[in-house]
């Protein structure tokens, strides 16, 4: 049985495990009436009586009256989120933003919320999440940055993405691409999927472990998914996030031409030198301890 996490004080959403051949679970399903990590760690925006869409048209109403008291309890050994192909449409240098839907964007509104955890099920702050997806017609913007953007998980390891439901294009089911990188750790590239999509069964890349929990909310949809990165952590329960974006700076780098420093705001194209090596910034960000250029290929390219 996959380990589970709980956190406070967000009310839970209850989920049911259906047979895998009929309903793919969103992430590490828990049988019977037990509560999964994704059930317990929903953002407040998901509260309400709207039904959940858990694949194959299953609709479950949220029962707030019977919600148990939440505690910051975790179980270590959680399986990391699986890796998937990057695909042909990734572009470095996406803008720093949580909302990919600019005024006038056509399509069904979509909000995706969730958390980023380490192996001990403790949240990780300051994780880079770079999202990209097709527009409502199934097309990717390969000249600009429409439907592209990156952000960082907050102090509780949480993230929020505002976008639209992506359209379909030949050979694929609906999906959202994402790259994640914790400070000083390798990049994880993966994809997120929607439950109940007819093409899920024919898409050769689709994996049910990456299906989001989705529900209808008026004219739009709300989805959630929690990532687990292969980041070692203490198994001890903790209500606080692992690490801190405001940690003490690393030793001062050797500077030659440019200056890399903790707390600086860098724009795409900025050039710095770290330990005698020049790097070009490929994604706008604020520098944290642990984000030194050699450690974060998602942010810096050696030149």
N, C-alpha and C positions, 0 to 999 in steps of 0.2 A: 504493500500500500504506500502510495506516495506521501511524504510528510506534508504537514499543513502548518500554516502560520495564522496568527490572529493579531490584530492591532486595535487600539482604541483611539477615539471613541466612536468610529463610524458604524452605523447599523449594518447588519449583514443582508445579503440577498441569498435566498435559498436556491440551490440547484439540484438537479436530479441526474443521475447517470443513466442514460438510455443505452440500449445495445449498440456497440461500436459500429456495426454494419448499417445501423439506421441513423444514429445521431452521433457525429463526432464531438467529443468533449473539447472544451476550450483549452484546458491545460491541467495535466495531472488530475484526472477525475477522481472523486471520492464516492464510493458506492453508497446506496441507501440514503438515509436522511442526514448523514454527516455533512459537515460544512467544509468546503474547499477553501484554499487560500484566496482564490478569486472571489468566492462568495463573501468573505469577511472583509476584504480590503477594497471596497468600492468607494469611489469619491462621492461626496455629498450630492453631487448633481444627479446621481443615479437613484436617489431616494424617490419614492412615489409608488403609485399603485399600477403603473403601466406594466403590461406583460413582458416577460423576457422571451426572446427568440433563441431557442437552444437547438436549432437544427430540426429539419423535418416538420416544421410548423409547430413544435411543442411550445406551449405558452404556460408560464407559471406566474401566479400572482405573488407578490411579496407580502409576507405575513409579519408585520412589525410587532404585533402584540406578543408573539412568542419568542422574540429575539433574545438570545442569551446575553449576559454581560460580557463584554469583550475584555481580554487581557493581552498584554504584550508577550504572548507565548509563541515560541517557535521550536521547530525540530530540525536539526541539522541533516545534512546529506541529501538535500533537495536536488533533483536532477536539473542540470542547466538547460536553458532553452536551446533547441536544436538549431544548427546552422543551415541556411539554404543559399541557393545561387544568387549572385548579385543581379544577374540579368544584363541586358545590353544598354540600359538607359540611365545608369547612375552617372551623376555629374558632381564633381567636387565643387566647393565654394558656394553652397546653398546659403540663403540669407538666414540670419538668426531670427526665428519667429515661431510662434506656436499656432498661428492661424494661417492655413494655406489657401483659404477661400477669400479672395479679394472681392471688393464690391463688384457685382455683376456676374460673379461666377455662377454658371448654371449647374444644376444637379441637386440631389437629395442631401440636405445638411447632415453632417456626421461629426460626432464628438467621440474621441477615444481617450479614455483615462486608464491609469494603472500605476503600478509601482515597479521599481527595479530592485531586486534582491541579490544577495550573495549566496554562497553555498550553505550558510547557517540560517538562511531565511531572515537575515537582517537587512533593512533597506540601505541602499547606497546613494549618497548625494553626489551631485556633480557629474553624473554620467552623461556623456554626449549621446543624443538620439537624433539621427539624421533620417528624415522620412522623405520618400518620394513615391508618386503614384500617377496613374492615368487620370485624365479628366473624364467627364461624364460620357464622352463619345469614345472612350478607350484609347485616346491619344496621349503620348508623352510630349512635353515641351523640351525639345533637344537644343533649342537656341537660347531660351531664357530660363527662368526659374519658377514658372507656373506649376503649382502643386508640388513644390519642393521647399524644404526648410529644415533647420536643425534647432535644437533646444537642449537644455540640461535639466536633469532631474533635480528637484528641490531638496531641502534639508531632510525631508521625510522619505526621499527616494521616489516621489510622485512625479508624474508627468501628465500633461493634457494636450491633445492634438485636436484642432478644429479643422475640418476639411469637408469633403463631399464623398458620397459613396462612389468609388471608382467605377468607370464603365468597363465593358468587356472588349477584348480584342481576340483575334483568332488564336485558338490553342490554349488559352488560359481562362481560369475562373477569376472571380473578383479577388483582388489582393492589394495589400499595401506593403511596400518595401521599407526596411529600416536597417540602419547600422547603429550599433551601440558600442561604446567604449568607456569603461571605467578608467579613472586616472591611473596611468602606468600599466594598463592591462591591454591585451590584444583586442582587436576589433571583432565583434560578432556581427555577421551579416545574415539576415533572416527575412521572413515575410509573414504577414498576418492575413487570415482568411475569415470569410463570413459563413455562418451556419446556414444550412438549407439551400445552398446554391446548386442548381442542377449540374453545373460543370465541375463541381468538386469531385465527382466520381470518375471523370474522364481526364482531368488535369494530371499529368504525370508528375508534376512537382508538388501538388497539394499534399499536405500532411495534417491530419486531424489534431495533432498536438499543438498546432498553431492557430486553431479556430478561436476567434474572439467570442465573448458573451455579448449578444446584441439585443436591443429592444427598441421598439418603435416609440417615439415620443412626439406626438403631433405630426407635423410634416417631415420631421427628421428622424434620425436614429442615434442612439447612444450605445457605445460599445466599451468594453473593458478587456484588458489583458495585462498580466503581470509577467515580467521577464525575470529569469534567474540567470545570472552571469556566473561563470566559473571563477569566482573570486573567493579565496579562502577567508573564513571568518571564524571567530570564536563561537562555539555552539551555545554559549550561555545566552539565555533570553535577555533582551535589552529593549527598552522603549525608545532608545535613541538610535540615530543612524550611525553606520560604520564610517569612520573617517570624518573629515570635515573639509569643505572647500576653503576654509579660512585657516588651515593649518599653517604652522611656521614655515617660512620659505626655506627652500633647499639652499645649500651653500652658494654664494654668489658665483655666477658663471663667468668664465673668461670671455671678455667682450672684445670684439674686433669688428668695428663698423656699426653694428646695431646692438641694442641692449634687450635681452630677454629678462623680464622680472615678474615676480608674483604680483597680481593685482592689476597689471596693465591690461587695457582693452585693445585687442588687435583686430585689424580689418583684413579681409582677404587681399593678398598682394603685399602686405607688410613683410619686410625682410629683417631678420635678426641674426645674431651670431651667438651660438652657445658652445662653450668649450672649443672655440676656434673653428667651428663649422657653421656655415651659413645655411639658413632655412627660410623658406617663403611660407607665409600663412596662407592656407587654402580654405579656411573657414573662420568667419568672425567669431571671437570668443573672448572671455576674460580669463587670464592666466591664473591657474591654481598651482599650489605646490603639488608635485606629482605629474603635472602636465608639461614638463620640460620637453622641448621639441623632439629629442630622440625617442621619447616614450609614447608620442601620440601621432602616428602617421595619418590619422584622420584629420589632424589640424595643421601639421607642418610637413612640408616636403623639402628634403635636402637638395641644395643647389650647388 
